[in-house]
Amino acid sequence: MATNKKPGKWRSRTLAVRAGTMRSEFQETSEALFLTSGYAYEAAEEAEARFAGEASGYQYSRFGNPTVTMFEQRMAALEGAPVARATATGMAAVTASLLCALRTGDHVVAAKAMFGSCRHVIEEILPRFGITTTLVDGGDVDQWQAAMRPQTKLLFLETPSNPTLAIVDLKAVSKIAQKAGARLIVDNAFATPALQRPFEFGADIVVHSSTKYIDGQGRALGGMILCKEDFLKNHLQSFVRNTGPAISPFNAWLHLKSLETLDLRMRAHCEAASAVADFLAKQGKVTRVLYPFRPDHPQHNLARAQMEGGGGVVAFEVGGGKRSAFRVANALKIIDISNNLGDAKSLITHPETTTHQKLTAAARAELGVTSGLLRLSVGLEDPADLCEDLEQALAAA
Ligand SMILES: *Cc1c(COP(=O)(O)O)cnc(C)c1O
């Protein structure tokens, strides 16, 4: 297979379309889908050399696959990461990035406001292996500093967070990690590399659920871990090869091709979400709107400093708690009720009773997940239609 011309100084929109492309002998323009589990060798000696790491080439698709490699290389180019490994889901990426480097006695500091399953892995699974964790208010840099111990190996955060779109200061937290010789892992699923590149602010590892905006059309699950070479060599490589979170080549192909339109789609999501957020803020029944690029977001300046757009998710609260929130959701005619996000279709969910149902009431209160809160993933429909849909649903409630 011939590798693409060298990316050199290509800009991100060019990288999104061309980075990582490898062409087979047929010189196909669109990247090929290699649905194969195994690879044949010309001779037994070649198999021996590949297993010894002395010859390049594929051995088995749990270790690597040409379509998956193209997806990894393109994501690495977009995030500005030296290397990447794709996984079957975002949660496989999060879990592998944590477990591959931790051992009994280690300590992890993480921001409270994170995706429910990430919180489960950190709070429930890690302690079973003797790994202790401290959860902090991610927006308070002093809490990160105060939580550090000599045993702290990893810091984990998501920004903007789900569902309240809280922003964490990437530069400040990465400095704390660096000073302590610990690594910072950033879940970049909400922003995507089109809007935020955590490596530029000092992150050591970036994880993704490519299920969301990278796929962009709600078709397939996927994940990605991006890191530096030493982390891959010393921790991640053997972990993923032997535990098997490998992505299906078909899903990798879908997400690879989706990267070609990521920038265009994220611009449209941001533009629509921003219009919808401004519209919601003017509605009498809406008591609070959270959108990172609105001046009334508590960390608006920080969001502008580390992101190129506010993203596609808007959180808003209606007066009257759960009853009113359910009425609004049930009255919507275009926007679907779904806990997924990052789809071309606008999706709404009530976090208290879905994504954050497993948390205690006290933990939800700490995060600002109130009974009247709704999380809206603004899709690619005409924002004027979405505003009309929300207007009639608010009136019906
Ligand atoms: C969805 C999501 C995940 C988990 O990804 P899956 O692909 O569903 O496993 C992790 N982090 C964030 C921020 C997410 O939105």
The ligand as an SDF file (V2000), in Angstrom:
LIG
                    3D

 15 15  0  0  0  0  0  0  0  0999 V2000
  -20.7320    9.1920   24.7470 C   0  0  0  0  0  0  0  0  0  0  0  0
  -19.5840    9.6150   25.5390 C   0  0  0  0  0  0  0  0  0  0  0  0
  -18.6580    8.6910   26.0390 C   0  0  0  0  0  0  0  0  0  0  0  0
  -18.8090    7.2050   25.8020 C   0  0  0  0  0  0  0  0  0  0  0  0
  -18.7210    6.8790   24.4670 O   0  0  0  0  0  0  0  0  0  0  0  0
  -19.4160    5.5710   23.8130 P   0  0  0  0  0  0  0  0  0  0  0  0
  -18.9930    5.6460   22.3980 O   0  0  0  0  0  0  0  0  0  0  0  0
  -20.8740    5.7020   24.0400 O   0  0  0  0  0  0  0  0  0  0  0  0
  -18.8590    4.4050   24.5520 O   0  0  0  0  0  0  0  0  0  0  0  0
  -17.5980    9.1620   26.7780 C   0  0  0  0  0  0  0  0  0  0  0  0
  -17.4440   10.4810   27.0270 N   0  0  0  0  0  0  0  0  0  0  0  0
  -18.3170   11.4030   26.5680 C   0  0  0  0  0  0  0  0  0  0  0  0
  -18.0830   12.8280   26.8590 C   0  0  0  0  0  0  0  0  0  0  0  0
  -19.4140   11.0100   25.8090 C   0  0  0  0  0  0  0  0  0  0  0  0
  -20.2780   11.9190   25.3710 O   0  0  0  0  0  0  0  0  0  0  0  0
  1  2  1  0
  2  3  1  0
  2 14  2  0
  3  4  1  0
  3 10  2  0
  4  5  1  0
  5  6  1  0
  6  7  2  0
  6  8  1  0
  6  9  1  0
 10 11  1  0
 11 12  2  0
 12 13  1  0
 12 14  1  0
 14 15  1  0
M  END
$$$$
